[in-house]
Amino acid sequence: MERISLDALPALGVSHNGRIRKRVWIAPGRLDPVVQYARAVFPPGESAPAHAHADMAEVFTAESGSGEIRINGKAHAFAAGTTIIVEPGETHEIANTGASELVVTYFGVRVR
């Protein structure tokens, strides 16, 4: 058993945009096939630019705030209580289009 407190984790910049801060509960390599389990905070106006993963599906849940998530160029509303599953190969980006922080919990699962 391992207990991990969010408050004890360091705040790191996400690889797509260093102004978006994340705290990683499960780091890559810790619990295969989970690639990462983390919580990111998007300040107003910030976005993680479009990208895709050939070997990983990702699941994003908006905890608070509002924004949009684009999947293969199509915009979808993304607000508190919404979960989006992105399949391998789908191009995706998340943007905070609201006036307050957009808080997103997410994890990736490696596919083979």
KASULJO-V711089 format. One record per residue. N is the residue number from 0. RES is the residue in one letter. D_CENTER is the distance of its C-alpha to the mean C-alpha in Angstrom with 1 decimal. Layout:
BEGIN
n:N res:RES d_center:D_CENTER
n:N res:RES d_center:D_CENTER
END
This chain:
BEGIN
n:0 res:M d_center:25.0
n:1 res:E d_center:22.5
n:2 res:R d_center:21.5
n:3 res:I d_center:18.6
n:4 res:S d_center:18.5
n:5 res:L d_center:15.4
n:6 res:D d_center:18.0
n:7 res:A d_center:19.4
n:8 res:L d_center:16.3
n:9 res:P d_center:16.4
n:10 res:A d_center:14.0
n:11 res:L d_center:13.0
n:12 res:G d_center:12.0
n:13 res:V d_center:9.1
n:14 res:S d_center:11.1
n:15 res:H d_center:10.6
n:16 res:N d_center:11.7
n:17 res:G d_center:13.3
n:18 res:R d_center:13.7
n:19 res:I d_center:10.1
n:20 res:R d_center:10.4
n:21 res:K d_center:8.6
n:22 res:R d_center:10.6
n:23 res:V d_center:10.6
n:24 res:W d_center:12.5
n:25 res:I d_center:13.1
n:26 res:A d_center:13.4
n:27 res:P d_center:14.1
n:28 res:G d_center:17.6
n:29 res:R d_center:17.9
n:30 res:L d_center:17.7
n:31 res:D d_center:18.1
n:32 res:P d_center:16.9
n:33 res:V d_center:13.6
n:34 res:V d_center:12.0
n:35 res:Q d_center:9.6
n:36 res:Y d_center:8.7
n:37 res:A d_center:7.1
n:38 res:R d_center:6.8
n:39 res:A d_center:6.1
n:40 res:V d_center:9.0
n:41 res:F d_center:9.7
n:42 res:P d_center:13.5
n:43 res:P d_center:15.5
n:44 res:G d_center:15.8
n:45 res:E d_center:13.0
n:46 res:S d_center:10.7
n:47 res:A d_center:8.8
n:48 res:P d_center:11.7
n:49 res:A d_center:12.4
n:50 res:H d_center:12.2
n:51 res:A d_center:12.7
n:52 res:H d_center:13.0
n:53 res:A d_center:16.5
n:54 res:D d_center:16.2
n:55 res:M d_center:12.9
n:56 res:A d_center:11.5
n:57 res:E d_center:7.9
n:58 res:V d_center:7.5
n:59 res:F d_center:5.4
n:60 res:T d_center:7.7
n:61 res:A d_center:8.8
n:62 res:E d_center:11.0
n:63 res:S d_center:12.9
n:64 res:G d_center:13.7
n:65 res:S d_center:13.6
n:66 res:G d_center:12.6
n:67 res:E d_center:12.3
n:68 res:I d_center:10.4
n:69 res:R d_center:12.8
n:70 res:I d_center:13.4
n:71 res:N d_center:16.4
n:72 res:G d_center:17.4
n:73 res:K d_center:17.6
n:74 res:A d_center:16.1
n:75 res:H d_center:15.0
n:76 res:A d_center:15.0
n:77 res:F d_center:11.8
n:78 res:A d_center:13.1
n:79 res:A d_center:13.4
n:80 res:G d_center:14.1
n:81 res:T d_center:12.5
n:82 res:T d_center:10.7
n:83 res:I d_center:10.0
n:84 res:I d_center:10.7
n:85 res:V d_center:10.6
n:86 res:E d_center:13.6
n:87 res:P d_center:14.6
n:88 res:G d_center:16.0
n:89 res:E d_center:14.4
n:90 res:T d_center:13.5
n:91 res:H d_center:10.4
n:92 res:E d_center:9.4
n:93 res:I d_center:8.0
n:94 res:A d_center:10.8
n:95 res:N d_center:12.0
n:96 res:T d_center:15.5
n:97 res:G d_center:16.7
n:98 res:A d_center:18.9
n:99 res:S d_center:16.9
n:100 res:E d_center:13.6
n:101 res:L d_center:10.5
n:102 res:V d_center:8.9
n:103 res:V d_center:5.6
n:104 res:T d_center:5.8
n:105 res:Y d_center:4.4
n:106 res:F d_center:6.9
n:107 res:G d_center:8.8
n:108 res:V d_center:12.5
n:109 res:R d_center:15.1
n:110 res:V d_center:17.6
n:111 res:R d_center:21.1
END
